Amino acid sequence: FFSVTFIDYSMAQQQQNLEKIPEIVSTLRDSFNTGVTKTREWRLHHLQAMRRMMEEGKQRLCQGMKQDVGKSELEGYLCENNLVENELQHVIDHLDEWMKPDIRTTNLLNLPASSYVQSEPYGVALIMGAWNYPVMLSLAPLVGCIAAGNCAVVKVPSPKYSPASSKAMEELMAEYMDPHFFVCVGGDRHANTALLEQRWNLIFCTGSASTGKIVATAAAKHLTPILLELGGKNPCIVDQTACLKLASKRIVWGSFMNCGQTCVRPEYVLVHENVADQFVSAAKQQVEEMYSTQPQKSEWFGRVATDWAWERITGYITEEKGHVVHGGDADRDDKFVAPTILYYEDMPTFVASAVAKEEIFGPVMVVIKYGDLDGVLQYINGKEKPLALYFFGSDRRVREKVLTGTTSGSVCVNDVIMQIINPELPFGGVGHSGMGHYHGKYSFDAFSHQKAVMVKPNVNILDPPIRYPPYTPFKATVLPFVQAASWLSYLPQGLALVLAFLALVLQLGFFKRRIDGALSVVQAYL
């Protein structure tokens, strides 16, 4: 059921590959400087090439994920490949619209003029994927990168964690993507270090908070902008008004998807004391319905990635064995940890436990009974801001109290994880769970510099002298009025133009001489 593909990453070969990195970056930069990546034709061509790669390479990618973490080929496709395919189609459908200048209004003092925001590519980007969803987290950011007109190095996860998936991505990118613009780099932490020593125009990294700090430190040397997609302990609150069958089904699904190795999974579930026992019973039933009474034989239940991860997760279970109400079995040779439910009767007991201190990142679902919602919100707000927060219930007052009383990267009500597949919503963290966001148009914006542009006519007569010294009392009176922006936003652009013209007539000192001269000519004629 579970196998590992070993790839030859000998020290000599790694060193040889690392020595090529400066040359790779230089080639990409030269390619970007030709200006060809700014064209619509270039972007569409490479987006379509990537779409062919995802469609024709589907089997190789899915087989790689199955070999790495025991993920079924169907789950690998639905949870990774298909999400990248959908992102590609969404971007291709909207590319023309996003590339157009974003027209903005112009304030009174600057009229006549036109104003707009032009999205332009940063240059050469570094995209660093993560092993838990190797295909999606490595390739989904590349979609926005291409759409915005950038070149990129894609650093696939270390062969220590996802050897088969990383190898498949390296081979497919070499086959389908132009190496003058896009290069896939493999290797372990030494490759990461070598890449971070280079100067980039943008770094996009998915990983842990500790990895984010390393990337931020390296980026600071060159003042490189970064986008960090990190993790954290995501709370899930189940109110007494929740539909327990629905809540238990969706929370169990999200907790054990990908063997619990999902950054937006519900990390701990806080259930109102009036329904907590019923919820736990329903959750145990859902586990058996989804993965059977023998989950090790289930096609739909995966494996943890490494021996170290297995030891860490089983260590939590052993330390908290008094709270295990379901599962708890493990097989080291198979890297198997059964879907496990831990149940805590009150908040203080949970807070003192081992699973409250660090992100579990494994198939362990923690359920805590609570009675005081204020205490729950106080606990959540006392921790680092999570990547996601979930709420189940039908009481609007309770829901709004949770939404307004907490901060998180995203929120989903009466479901888990599904908010991240809506391309119209931004995906990203806050604080320790990340900075910046992507997906859909937000990906395009993440890889684009928003350049402000104002165009004025090359006509001296339209240049009001009121803006230049010396500042007479008249100028001092009029300038604050024409410079104010608060009232201008309420006026139609046409009315603003009329007012601008009247303001010019009122304030332009140089018109006075022309008007006086014209009157003299008229009087002389008469």
C-alpha positions as CSV (number, residue, x, y, z in Angstrom):
1,F,0.0,0.0,0.0
2,F,2.7,2.4,0.9
3,S,6.0,2.8,-0.9
4,V,8.8,5.3,-1.1
5,T,10.7,6.2,-4.3
6,F,14.4,6.9,-3.6
7,I,16.0,9.5,-5.9
8,D,19.8,9.9,-6.3
9,Y,20.6,13.2,-4.6
10,S,24.2,12.4,-3.9
11,M,26.3,15.2,-2.3
12,A,28.4,15.5,-5.5
13,Q,25.3,15.9,-7.7
14,Q,23.7,18.4,-5.2
15,Q,26.8,20.5,-5.2
16,Q,27.0,20.5,-9.0
17,N,23.3,21.6,-9.1
18,L,23.8,24.3,-6.5
19,E,26.7,25.8,-8.5
20,K,24.3,26.4,-11.4
21,I,21.9,28.5,-9.5
22,P,23.5,31.9,-10.1
23,E,23.7,31.1,-13.8
24,I,20.0,30.1,-13.8
25,V,18.9,33.3,-12.1
26,S,21.0,35.4,-14.5
27,T,19.5,33.6,-17.5
28,L,16.0,34.3,-16.2
29,R,16.8,37.9,-15.6
30,D,18.2,38.4,-19.1
31,S,15.0,36.8,-20.5
32,F,12.8,39.1,-18.4
33,N,14.7,42.2,-19.4
34,T,13.8,41.6,-23.1
35,G,10.3,42.8,-22.2
36,V,8.6,39.9,-23.9
37,T,6.9,38.7,-20.7
38,K,4.8,41.8,-20.5
39,T,2.8,40.9,-23.6
40,R,-0.5,39.2,-23.5
41,E,0.6,36.6,-26.1
42,W,3.6,35.5,-24.0
43,R,1.5,35.1,-20.8
44,L,-1.3,33.2,-22.6
45,H,1.1,30.9,-24.4
46,H,2.8,29.8,-21.1
47,L,-0.4,29.5,-19.2
48,Q,-1.7,27.1,-21.9
49,A,1.6,25.2,-21.8
50,M,1.2,24.8,-18.1
51,R,-2.4,23.6,-18.6
52,R,-1.2,20.9,-21.0
53,M,1.4,19.9,-18.4
54,M,-1.2,19.5,-15.7
55,E,-3.6,17.5,-18.0
56,E,-1.0,15.3,-19.7
57,G,1.1,14.8,-16.5
58,K,-1.9,14.0,-14.3
59,Q,-1.0,10.3,-13.9
60,R,2.6,10.9,-13.1
61,L,1.8,13.6,-10.5
62,C,-0.9,11.5,-8.8
63,Q,1.3,8.4,-8.7
64,G,4.0,10.5,-7.1
65,M,1.7,11.7,-4.3
66,K,0.5,8.2,-3.7
67,Q,4.0,6.9,-3.3
68,D,5.0,9.8,-1.0
69,V,2.2,9.9,1.5
70,G,-0.2,7.1,0.5
71,K,-2.7,9.6,-1.0
72,S,-5.2,7.9,-3.3
73,E,-4.9,9.0,-6.9
74,L,-8.4,10.4,-6.9
75,E,-7.8,12.5,-3.8
76,G,-4.5,13.6,-5.2
77,Y,-6.2,14.8,-8.4
78,L,-9.2,16.4,-6.6
79,C,-7.2,18.1,-3.8
80,E,-4.2,19.2,-5.9
81,N,-4.1,18.8,-9.6
82,N,-7.6,19.8,-10.3
83,L,-7.3,22.9,-8.1
84,V,-4.3,24.0,-10.2
85,E,-6.2,23.3,-13.4
86,N,-9.2,25.4,-12.1
87,E,-6.8,28.2,-11.2
88,L,-5.3,28.1,-14.7
89,Q,-8.7,28.2,-16.4
90,H,-9.9,31.1,-14.2
91,V,-6.8,33.1,-14.9
92,I,-7.0,32.5,-18.7
93,D,-10.6,33.5,-18.7
94,H,-9.9,36.8,-17.0
95,L,-6.4,37.7,-18.2
96,D,-7.4,40.4,-20.6
97,E,-9.6,42.1,-18.0
98,W,-6.9,42.0,-15.4
99,M,-4.2,43.4,-17.7
100,K,-6.1,46.5,-18.5
101,P,-5.3,49.7,-16.8
102,D,-7.5,50.3,-13.7
103,I,-8.9,53.8,-14.4
104,R,-9.2,56.1,-11.4
105,T,-10.7,59.5,-10.8
106,T,-8.5,62.6,-10.7
107,N,-8.7,65.2,-7.9
108,L,-9.6,68.8,-8.7
109,L,-6.2,70.3,-8.4
110,N,-4.7,67.9,-10.9
111,L,-7.3,68.4,-13.6
112,P,-7.1,68.3,-16.5
113,A,-5.4,64.9,-16.3
114,S,-6.1,61.1,-16.5
115,S,-5.2,58.7,-13.7
116,Y,-4.9,54.9,-13.7
117,V,-3.1,52.0,-12.0
118,Q,-1.0,49.8,-14.3
119,S,-0.1,46.2,-13.1
120,E,3.4,45.4,-14.1
121,P,5.5,42.3,-13.3
122,Y,8.1,42.3,-10.5
123,G,10.7,40.4,-12.5
124,V,12.2,37.1,-11.4
125,A,10.4,35.3,-8.6
126,L,11.3,32.5,-6.3
127,I,8.5,30.1,-5.5
128,M,9.1,27.7,-2.6
129,G,6.5,24.9,-2.3
130,A,5.7,22.6,0.6
131,W,5.7,18.8,1.0
132,N,2.2,18.3,2.4
133,Y,0.5,19.3,-0.8
134,P,3.5,19.3,-3.1
135,V,1.8,19.8,-6.4
136,M,-0.7,22.4,-5.4
137,L,1.6,24.5,-3.2
138,S,4.4,24.5,-5.7
139,L,2.4,25.0,-8.9
140,A,-0.7,27.1,-8.0
141,P,1.4,30.2,-7.2
142,L,3.2,29.8,-10.6
143,V,-0.2,30.4,-12.3
144,G,-0.4,33.9,-10.9
145,C,3.3,34.5,-11.5
146,I,2.9,33.7,-15.2
147,A,-0.3,35.7,-15.6
148,A,1.4,38.8,-14.1
149,G,4.3,38.4,-16.6
150,N,7.2,37.2,-14.3
151,C,9.9,34.6,-14.7
152,A,10.4,32.1,-11.9
153,V,12.4,29.4,-10.2
154,V,10.1,26.8,-8.6
155,K,11.8,25.1,-5.6
156,V,9.9,21.8,-5.2
157,P,9.9,20.2,-1.7
158,S,12.9,18.3,-0.4
159,P,13.3,14.7,-1.6
160,K,13.4,13.8,2.2
161,Y,9.6,14.5,2.3
162,S,8.1,14.0,-1.2
163,P,10.7,12.5,-3.5
164,A,8.4,11.1,-6.1
165,S,6.2,14.2,-6.4
166,S,9.1,16.5,-6.6
167,K,10.8,14.4,-9.2
168,A,7.7,14.3,-11.3
169,M,7.4,18.1,-11.2
170,E,11.0,18.6,-12.1
171,E,10.6,16.3,-15.2
172,L,7.3,17.8,-16.3
173,M,8.5,21.4,-16.0
174,A,11.6,20.5,-18.0
175,E,9.4,19.0,-20.7
176,Y,6.6,21.6,-20.9
177,M,7.9,24.9,-19.7
178,D,10.5,27.1,-21.5
179,P,13.8,27.0,-19.4
180,H,14.6,30.5,-20.5
181,F,11.7,31.7,-18.3
182,F,10.9,28.9,-15.8
183,V,13.2,26.5,-14.0
184,C,12.3,23.8,-11.4
185,V,15.0,23.2,-8.8
186,G,15.0,20.2,-6.4
187,G,17.2,19.4,-3.4
188,D,17.2,19.7,0.4
189,R,17.8,22.6,2.8
190,H,21.2,23.3,1.1
191,A,19.3,24.1,-2.1
192,N,17.0,26.4,-0.2
193,T,20.0,28.2,1.3
194,A,21.7,28.6,-2.1
195,L,18.5,30.0,-3.6
196,L,17.9,32.5,-0.8
197,E,21.5,33.8,-1.3
198,Q,20.4,35.1,-4.7
199,R,18.7,38.4,-5.3
200,W,15.0,38.1,-6.3
201,N,12.3,40.5,-7.2
202,L,9.7,38.6,-5.2
203,I,9.8,35.5,-2.9
204,F,6.7,33.4,-2.4
205,C,7.1,30.7,0.3
206,T,4.8,28.1,1.8
207,G,6.0,26.5,5.0
208,S,6.2,26.7,8.8
209,A,6.6,29.9,10.8
210,S,10.3,29.0,11.3
211,T,10.8,28.7,7.6
212,G,9.0,32.0,7.1
213,K,11.5,33.7,9.4
214,I,14.4,32.3,7.5
215,V,13.0,33.5,4.2
216,A,12.1,37.0,5.7
217,T,15.7,37.4,7.0
218,A,17.2,36.5,3.6
219,A,14.8,38.8,1.8
220,A,15.6,41.7,4.1
221,K,19.2,41.8,2.8
222,H,17.9,43.0,-0.6
223,L,14.6,44.5,0.6
224,T,12.9,41.9,-1.5
225,P,9.1,41.8,-1.1
226,I,7.8,38.4,0.2
227,L,4.5,36.5,0.4
228,L,4.4,33.9,3.2
229,E,1.8,31.2,3.4
230,L,2.4,29.6,6.8
231,G,0.3,27.6,9.3
232,G,-0.9,27.6,12.9
233,K,-3.5,26.1,15.2
234,N,-6.8,26.7,13.6
235,P,-9.8,26.7,16.1
236,C,-13.2,25.3,15.3
237,I,-16.2,26.3,17.5
238,V,-19.3,24.2,17.5
239,D,-22.2,26.0,19.1
240,Q,-25.1,24.2,20.7
241,T,-27.3,25.3,17.8
242,A,-25.2,23.4,15.3
243,C,-26.5,20.5,13.2
244,L,-24.3,17.8,14.8
245,K,-24.5,15.3,12.0
246,L,-23.4,18.0,9.5
247,A,-20.7,19.4,11.8
248,S,-19.2,16.1,12.8
249,K,-19.1,14.9,9.1
250,R,-17.4,18.0,7.8
251,I,-15.0,18.4,10.7
252,V,-13.9,14.7,10.6
253,W,-13.4,15.1,6.8
254,G,-11.3,18.2,7.2
255,S,-9.3,16.9,10.2
256,F,-8.2,13.6,8.6
257,M,-7.8,14.7,5.0
258,N,-4.3,14.1,3.8
259,C,-3.7,12.3,7.1
260,G,-4.2,15.5,9.0
261,Q,-1.3,17.2,7.2
262,T,-3.2,20.2,6.0
263,C,-2.4,23.8,7.0
264,V,-6.0,24.9,7.1
265,R,-7.4,21.8,9.0
266,P,-9.4,22.4,12.2
267,E,-6.6,21.9,14.7
268,Y,-8.8,21.8,17.8
269,V,-12.6,21.7,18.1
270,L,-14.3,23.6,20.9
271,V,-17.8,22.2,21.4
272,H,-20.5,23.6,23.7
273,E,-21.0,21.6,26.8
274,N,-24.7,20.9,26.0
275,V,-23.8,19.0,22.9
276,A,-20.2,17.9,23.3
277,D,-20.8,14.3,24.2
278,Q,-23.2,13.9,21.3
279,F,-20.7,15.5,19.0
280,V,-18.0,13.1,20.0
281,S,-20.3,10.1,19.4
282,A,-21.2,11.4,16.0
283,A,-17.6,12.1,15.1
284,K,-16.6,8.5,16.0
285,Q,-19.3,7.2,13.8
286,Q,-18.2,9.4,10.9
287,V,-14.6,8.2,11.2
288,E,-15.8,4.6,10.8
289,E,-18.1,5.5,7.9
290,M,-15.4,7.3,6.0
291,Y,-12.4,5.1,6.7
292,S,-14.0,1.8,8.1
293,T,-13.1,0.1,11.3
294,Q,-9.7,-0.8,9.7
295,P,-8.4,2.5,8.4
296,Q,-5.0,1.1,7.6
297,K,-6.6,-0.9,4.8
298,S,-8.7,2.1,3.6
299,E,-7.8,3.5,0.1
300,W,-8.9,6.9,1.3
301,F,-6.6,7.3,4.4
302,G,-3.0,8.3,3.8
303,R,0.2,8.2,5.7
304,V,2.5,10.6,7.5
305,A,5.5,11.8,5.5
306,T,8.5,10.8,7.6
307,D,9.7,8.7,10.5
308,W,10.3,11.8,12.5
309,A,6.7,13.0,11.9
310,W,5.4,9.5,13.0
311,E,7.4,9.6,16.2
312,R,6.2,13.1,17.0
313,I,2.5,12.4,16.4
314,T,2.5,9.0,18.2
315,G,4.4,10.8,21.1
316,Y,1.4,13.1,21.5
317,I,-1.0,10.2,21.5
318,T,1.1,8.3,24.1
319,E,1.4,11.3,26.3
320,E,-2.4,12.0,26.1
321,K,-3.6,8.4,26.1
322,G,-6.0,9.1,28.9
323,H,-8.0,11.3,26.6
324,V,-8.1,9.0,23.6
325,V,-11.7,8.1,22.8
326,H,-11.1,6.7,19.3
327,G,-8.2,5.3,17.4
328,G,-4.7,5.6,18.8
329,D,-3.2,2.7,16.8
330,A,0.0,3.1,14.8
331,D,2.4,1.1,12.6
332,R,5.9,2.6,12.2
333,D,6.9,0.5,9.2
334,D,3.9,1.7,7.3
335,K,4.1,5.3,8.7
336,F,0.5,4.7,9.7
337,V,-1.3,6.6,12.5
338,A,-5.0,5.8,12.9
339,P,-7.5,8.6,12.8
340,T,-7.5,9.5,16.5
341,I,-9.9,11.6,18.6
342,L,-8.8,13.1,21.9
343,Y,-11.5,14.4,24.2
344,Y,-11.0,17.0,27.0
345,E,-13.8,17.7,29.5
346,D,-12.8,21.3,30.1
347,M,-10.5,24.1,28.9
348,P,-7.9,24.0,31.7
349,T,-7.2,20.3,31.1
350,F,-6.7,21.0,27.4
351,V,-4.5,24.0,28.0
352,A,-2.2,22.0,30.2
353,S,-1.9,19.2,27.6
354,A,0.9,18.5,25.1
355,V,-1.4,19.0,22.1
356,A,-2.2,22.6,23.1
357,K,1.3,23.8,22.7
358,E,2.3,23.1,19.1
359,E,0.6,22.4,15.8
360,I,-0.1,18.7,15.6
361,F,-0.1,18.4,11.8
362,G,-1.3,14.8,11.8
363,P,-4.4,12.6,12.1
364,V,-5.3,13.7,15.6
365,M,-8.6,15.4,16.2
366,V,-8.8,17.3,19.5
367,V,-12.2,18.0,21.0
368,I,-12.7,20.3,24.0
369,K,-15.9,20.8,25.9
370,Y,-16.6,24.5,26.8
371,G,-19.3,26.4,28.7
372,D,-18.1,30.0,28.4
373,L,-17.8,31.5,24.9
374,D,-16.0,34.6,26.3
375,G,-13.3,32.3,27.8
376,V,-13.0,30.5,24.5
377,L,-12.5,33.8,22.6
378,Q,-10.0,35.0,25.2
379,Y,-8.0,31.8,24.7
380,I,-8.0,32.1,20.9
381,N,-7.0,35.7,21.0
382,G,-4.2,34.9,23.4
383,K,-2.5,32.7,20.8
384,E,-0.9,33.5,17.5
385,K,-3.4,34.5,14.8
386,P,-4.5,31.4,12.9
387,L,-4.6,30.8,9.2
388,A,-8.3,29.8,9.5
389,L,-11.2,29.8,11.9
390,Y,-14.4,27.7,11.7
391,F,-17.8,28.1,13.3
392,F,-20.8,25.8,13.3
393,G,-24.2,27.0,14.4
394,S,-27.3,28.9,13.5
395,D,-27.3,31.6,16.2
396,R,-26.4,34.8,14.4
397,R,-25.6,36.7,17.5
398,V,-23.1,34.0,18.6
399,R,-21.7,33.8,15.0
400,E,-21.1,37.6,14.8
401,K,-19.6,37.6,18.3
402,V,-17.0,35.0,17.1
403,L,-16.4,36.8,13.8
404,T,-15.9,40.2,15.2
405,G,-14.1,39.0,18.4
406,T,-11.3,37.1,16.6
407,T,-8.7,37.6,13.9
408,S,-7.7,34.9,11.4
409,G,-6.6,34.6,7.8
410,S,-10.0,33.3,6.8
411,V,-13.3,32.1,8.3
412,C,-15.7,29.5,7.1
413,V,-19.2,29.1,8.7
414,N,-20.8,25.6,8.9
415,D,-18.0,24.0,6.8
416,V,-14.2,23.6,6.9
417,I,-11.4,24.2,4.3
418,M,-13.8,24.9,1.4
419,Q,-13.3,28.6,1.5
420,I,-9.9,28.2,0.0
421,I,-11.2,26.8,-3.3
422,N,-13.3,29.9,-4.1
423,P,-11.1,31.9,-6.6
424,E,-13.0,35.1,-5.7
425,L,-11.7,34.9,-2.1
426,P,-8.2,35.7,-1.0
427,F,-6.2,32.9,0.7
428,G,-3.6,34.0,3.2
429,G,-2.7,34.3,6.8
430,V,-2.1,37.1,9.3
431,G,0.8,37.5,11.7
432,H,2.5,34.1,12.4
433,S,0.2,32.4,9.9
434,G,1.5,34.4,7.0
435,M,1.5,37.7,5.1
436,G,-0.1,38.5,1.7
437,H,-2.7,36.4,-0.1
438,Y,-3.3,34.7,-3.5
439,H,-5.8,32.7,-5.6
440,G,-7.6,34.1,-8.6
441,K,-7.2,37.8,-9.1
442,Y,-5.4,38.0,-5.8
443,S,-2.6,35.8,-7.3
444,F,-2.3,38.2,-10.3
445,D,-2.0,41.1,-7.9
446,A,0.4,39.3,-5.6
447,F,2.9,39.0,-8.4
448,S,2.3,42.5,-9.8
449,H,3.5,45.9,-8.8
450,Q,0.7,48.4,-8.8
451,K,2.2,51.4,-10.6
452,A,0.3,54.7,-10.3
453,V,0.2,56.7,-13.5
454,M,-1.0,60.3,-14.1
455,V,-1.0,61.8,-17.6
456,K,-1.4,65.6,-18.1
457,P,-1.5,67.6,-21.3
458,N,1.6,69.2,-22.6
459,V,0.0,72.7,-22.6
460,N,1.4,75.6,-20.6
461,I,-1.8,77.6,-20.6
462,L,-3.5,75.0,-18.5
463,D,-0.9,75.1,-15.8
464,P,-2.4,77.2,-12.9
465,P,0.2,79.6,-11.3
466,I,-1.7,79.3,-8.0
467,R,0.4,76.2,-7.1
468,Y,3.6,78.2,-7.4
469,P,5.1,80.8,-5.1
470,P,4.9,83.6,-4.2
471,Y,1.7,82.6,-2.3
472,T,-0.5,85.6,-2.0
473,P,-3.5,85.8,0.4
474,F,-5.7,84.9,-2.5
475,K,-3.7,81.8,-3.3
476,A,-3.6,80.8,0.3
477,T,-7.4,81.0,0.4
478,V,-8.1,79.1,-2.8
479,L,-5.5,76.4,-2.6
480,P,-6.9,74.4,0.3
481,F,-10.3,74.4,-1.4
482,V,-9.1,73.1,-4.8
483,Q,-6.7,70.6,-3.1
484,A,-9.4,69.1,-0.9
485,A,-10.4,65.5,-1.8
486,S,-13.2,64.8,0.7
487,W,-16.0,66.4,-1.2
488,L,-14.7,65.6,-4.7
489,S,-15.5,61.9,-4.4
490,Y,-19.3,62.7,-4.3
491,L,-19.2,64.6,-7.6
492,P,-19.6,63.1,-11.1
493,Q,-16.5,63.4,-13.2
494,G,-18.2,65.8,-15.6
495,L,-19.3,68.2,-12.9
496,A,-15.8,68.0,-11.4
497,L,-14.4,69.1,-14.8
498,V,-16.8,72.1,-14.9
499,L,-15.8,73.1,-11.4
500,A,-12.2,72.7,-12.3
501,F,-12.6,75.0,-15.3
502,L,-14.4,77.6,-13.1
503,A,-11.7,77.2,-10.5
504,L,-9.1,77.9,-13.1
505,V,-10.9,81.0,-14.3
506,L,-11.2,82.1,-10.7
507,Q,-7.6,81.4,-9.6
508,L,-5.5,82.0,-12.7
509,G,-3.7,85.2,-12.3
510,F,-2.3,85.0,-15.8
511,F,-5.9,85.1,-17.3
512,K,-6.3,88.6,-15.8
513,R,-3.8,90.2,-18.1
514,R,-5.3,88.4,-21.2
515,I,-8.8,89.5,-20.2
516,D,-7.7,93.1,-19.6
517,G,-5.9,93.1,-22.9
518,A,-8.9,91.8,-24.7
519,L,-11.2,94.4,-23.1
520,S,-8.9,97.2,-24.2
521,V,-9.0,96.0,-27.8
522,V,-12.8,95.9,-27.7
523,Q,-13.1,99.3,-26.1
524,A,-10.7,100.8,-28.7
525,Y,-12.7,99.2,-31.5
526,L,-16.0,100.6,-30.1
